[in-house]
Amino acid sequence: MPISALTSKYQATIPRMVRETLHLAAGDRVEFLVAHDGAVSVRKAPEPVNELQALEATLAPEWSSDDDETAYADL
């Protein structure tokens, strides 16, 4: 099982086995998927179709909770 340590800036090197499996290259973006049970998986992020979708992809996880939906439902 590949292991990587976090730096003081919370950065980690993606181990070679993972990079090769996901066909990652320098500059590629990765996506972290968090399951309800706390399990986390990583995959190569899909390419955004346009600039607006790229922006939405950076904001969506921050504003997608049930509490946010309830709080802003009347806007």
N, CA and C of each residue as an Amber inpcrd file, in Angstrom:
protein
   225
   0.8500000  -1.1720000   0.0000000   0.0000000   0.0000000   0.0000000
   0.8950000   1.2340000   0.0000000   0.7490000   2.1030000  -1.0150000
   1.5660000   3.3230000  -1.0730000   1.2050000   4.2860000   0.0690000
   2.2220000   4.9230000   0.6200000   2.0430000   5.8960000   1.7040000
   2.7850000   7.1700000   1.3450000   2.2050000   8.3060000   1.7380000
   2.8380000   9.5960000   1.5220000   2.6610000  10.4270000   2.7880000
   3.6490000  11.2530000   3.1030000   3.5860000  12.1090000   4.2860000
   3.1820000  13.5320000   3.8770000   2.4900000  14.2140000   4.7700000
   2.1080000  15.6060000   4.5230000   3.2500000  16.5390000   4.8930000
   3.4080000  17.5930000   4.1000000   4.3730000  18.6340000   4.4300000
   3.7230000  19.6190000   5.3920000   4.4490000  20.6000000   5.8370000
   3.8930000  21.6200000   6.7290000   2.8050000  22.4480000   6.0480000
   2.7530000  22.4060000   4.7160000   1.7050000  23.1080000   3.9590000
   0.5780000  22.1610000   3.5460000   0.5300000  20.9960000   4.1700000
  -0.4960000  19.9770000   3.9010000  -0.4710000  19.4660000   2.4670000
   0.7030000  19.4070000   1.8910000   0.8720000  18.8580000   0.5500000
   1.4570000  17.4590000   0.6750000   1.1180000  16.6080000  -0.2970000
   1.6370000  15.2430000  -0.2980000   2.0320000  14.8730000  -1.7170000
   3.0380000  14.0400000  -1.8370000   3.4290000  13.4970000  -3.1340000
   2.5320000  12.3050000  -3.4340000   2.0040000  12.2560000  -4.6430000
   1.2070000  11.1030000  -5.0450000   2.1890000  10.0010000  -5.4440000
   2.1260000   8.8790000  -4.7690000   3.0820000   7.8000000  -5.0500000
   3.0370000   7.3450000  -6.5140000   4.1800000   6.8880000  -7.0070000
   4.3280000   6.4820000  -8.4080000   3.2450000   5.4770000  -8.8200000
   2.9830000   4.4800000  -7.9790000   1.9880000   3.4600000  -8.3310000
   0.6180000   4.1090000  -8.6100000   0.2480000   5.0940000  -7.8040000
  -1.0320000   5.7840000  -7.9750000  -0.9970000   6.6510000  -9.2290000
   0.0970000   7.3900000  -9.4210000   0.2310000   8.2370000 -10.6340000
   0.1150000   7.4010000 -11.8910000   0.7900000   6.2510000 -11.8990000
   0.7640000   5.4010000 -13.0900000  -0.6170000   4.7850000 -13.2920000
  -1.2560000   4.3650000 -12.2120000  -2.5860000   3.7720000 -12.3160000
  -3.6010000   4.7720000 -12.8580000  -3.5090000   6.0300000 -12.3970000
  -4.4530000   7.0680000 -12.8230000  -3.9930000   7.8090000 -14.0800000
  -2.8130000   7.4290000 -14.6040000  -2.2370000   8.0980000 -15.7830000
  -2.1190000   9.6110000 -15.5510000  -1.5490000   9.9660000 -14.4010000
  -1.3760000  11.3760000 -14.0440000  -0.0540000  11.9080000 -14.5650000
  -0.0790000  13.1650000 -14.9550000   1.1300000  13.8720000 -15.3760000
   1.1800000  15.1990000 -14.6260000   2.3400000  15.8220000 -14.6120000
   2.4970000  17.1200000 -13.9540000   1.4550000  18.0890000 -14.5010000
   0.7810000  18.7960000 -13.6070000  -0.2310000  19.7680000 -14.0040000
  -1.6400000  19.2060000 -14.0380000  -1.7790000  17.8740000 -14.0080000
  -3.1180000  17.2900000 -13.9680000  -3.7730000  17.6340000 -12.6380000
  -5.0920000  17.6870000 -12.6580000  -5.8530000  17.9490000 -11.4420000
  -6.4130000  16.6350000 -10.9250000  -6.4850000  16.5030000  -9.6060000
  -7.0670000  15.3140000  -8.9990000  -8.2780000  15.7270000  -8.1770000
  -9.1780000  14.7870000  -8.0040000 -10.4160000  15.0250000  -7.2740000
 -10.4700000  14.0390000  -6.1120000 -10.8340000  14.5210000  -4.9330000
 -10.9550000  13.6810000  -3.7570000 -12.4360000  13.4600000  -3.4860000
 -12.8370000  12.2080000  -3.3940000 -14.2320000  11.8520000  -3.1570000
 -14.3540000  11.3180000  -1.7440000 -15.1830000  11.9640000  -0.9330000
 -15.3420000  11.5810000   0.4660000 -16.7010000  10.8980000   0.6280000
 -16.6830000   9.6500000   1.0720000 -17.9160000   8.8880000   1.2850000
 -18.4780000   9.1950000   2.6780000 -19.7350000   8.8690000   2.8750000
 -20.3860000   9.1140000   4.1730000 -19.7140000   8.3530000   5.3070000
 -19.0910000   7.2190000   4.9890000 -18.4250000   6.4400000   6.0430000
 -17.0140000   6.9380000   6.3390000 -16.6010000   8.0400000   5.6750000
 -15.2830000   8.6150000   5.9160000 -14.2040000   8.1080000   4.9800000
 -14.5250000   7.1400000   4.1460000 -13.5470000   6.6480000   3.1780000
 -13.2920000   7.7250000   2.1220000 -12.0570000   7.8390000   1.7040000
 -11.6810000   8.8360000   0.7100000 -11.0180000   8.1350000  -0.4640000
 -11.4100000   8.5260000  -1.6720000 -10.7410000   8.0130000  -2.8630000
 -10.2990000   9.1910000  -3.7100000  -9.3250000   8.9360000  -4.5450000
  -8.7870000   9.9870000  -5.3990000  -8.8670000   9.5110000  -6.8410000
  -9.1680000  10.4370000  -7.7460000  -9.1990000  10.1060000  -9.1640000
  -8.7540000  11.3180000  -9.9620000  -8.4030000  11.0860000 -11.1980000
  -8.0460000  12.1780000 -12.0840000  -9.3110000  12.9970000 -12.3200000
  -9.2230000  14.2880000 -12.1310000 -10.4020000  15.1470000 -12.2850000
 -10.7650000  15.2700000 -13.7540000 -12.0620000  15.2260000 -14.0400000
 -12.4740000  15.4230000 -15.4310000 -12.1590000  16.8450000 -15.8790000
 -11.8770000  16.9880000 -17.1430000 -11.5960000  18.3160000 -17.6890000
 -12.8830000  19.1360000 -17.7260000 -12.8610000  20.3700000 -17.2130000
 -14.0570000  21.2120000 -17.2960000 -14.3590000  21.5410000 -18.7530000
 -15.6450000  21.6140000 -19.0640000 -16.0650000  21.8890000 -20.4390000
 -15.8220000  23.3480000 -20.7970000 -16.0210000  24.2390000 -19.8440000
 -15.7820000  25.6540000 -20.1150000 -15.3590000  26.3710000 -18.8300000
 -15.0810000  27.6370000 -18.9370000 -14.5690000  28.4140000 -17.8120000
 -15.5680000  28.4770000 -16.6590000 -16.8620000  28.5970000 -16.9600000
 -17.8790000  28.6580000 -15.9140000 -17.9290000  27.3460000 -15.1340000
 -17.8460000  26.2180000 -15.8230000 -17.8460000  24.9370000 -15.1290000
 -16.5910000  24.7690000 -14.2840000 -15.4820000  25.2960000 -14.7430000
 -14.2490000  25.2250000 -13.9600000 -14.4200000  26.0060000 -12.6590000
 -15.0410000  27.1770000 -12.7280000 -15.2860000  27.9780000 -11.5350000
 -16.2650000  27.2630000 -10.6070000 -17.3300000  26.7340000 -11.1640000
 -18.3210000  26.0230000 -10.3570000 -17.6920000  24.8400000  -9.6310000
 -16.7850000  24.1510000 -10.2770000 -16.1390000  22.9910000  -9.6690000
 -15.3490000  23.3750000  -8.4250000 -14.8360000  24.6000000  -8.3790000
 -14.0740000  25.0250000  -7.2040000 -14.9920000  25.4480000  -6.0680000
 -16.2330000  25.8380000  -6.3710000 -17.1460000  26.3330000  -5.3450000
 -18.1690000  25.3010000  -4.8860000 -18.5540000  24.3960000  -5.7520000
 -19.6450000  23.4720000  -5.4630000 -19.4870000  22.7050000  -4.1470000
 -18.3330000  22.1050000  -3.8640000 -18.2350000  21.3450000  -2.6170000
 -18.4420000  22.2020000  -1.3720000 -18.0880000  23.4590000  -1.4600000
 -18.1960000  24.3480000  -0.3080000 -19.6480000  24.7060000  -0.0060000
 -20.5000000  24.7020000  -1.0260000 -21.8750000  25.1770000  -0.8650000
 -22.9020000  24.0960000  -1.1590000 -22.5760000  22.8560000  -0.9220000
 -23.4980000  21.8050000  -1.3220000 -24.0710000  20.9990000  -0.1570000
 -24.0410000  21.5470000   1.0480000 -24.5740000  20.7900000   2.1810000
 -26.0880000  20.9840000   2.2840000 -26.7560000  20.0700000   2.9690000
 -28.2030000  20.1910000   3.1870000 -28.5270000  21.4560000   3.9760000
 -27.6570000  21.8140000   4.9350000 -27.8850000  23.0340000   5.7160000
 -27.8650000  24.2680000   4.8270000 -26.9410000  24.3140000   3.8700000
 -26.8830000  25.4500000   2.9450000 -28.1300000  25.5130000   2.0760000
 -28.5790000  24.3650000   1.5950000 -29.7890000  24.3310000   0.7700000
 -30.9870000  24.8840000   1.5440000 -31.0970000  24.5000000   2.7950000
 -32.2110000  24.9820000   3.6450000 -32.0800000  26.4680000   3.9060000
 -30.8870000  26.9070000   4.2680000 -30.6680000  28.3110000   4.6320000
 -30.9130000  29.2590000   3.4660000 -30.5820000  28.8210000   2.2580000
 -30.6910000  29.7200000   1.1080000 -31.8460000  29.3610000   0.1820000
 -32.7840000  28.5250000   0.6290000 -33.8780000  28.0650000  -0.2100000
 -34.7830000  29.2020000  -0.6920000 -34.9200000  30.2630000   0.1070000
 -35.8410000  31.3470000  -0.2680000 -35.1790000  32.4620000  -1.0720000
 -33.9460000  32.2830000  -1.4580000 -33.2610000  33.3280000  -2.2430000
 -33.5980000  33.2250000  -3.7030000
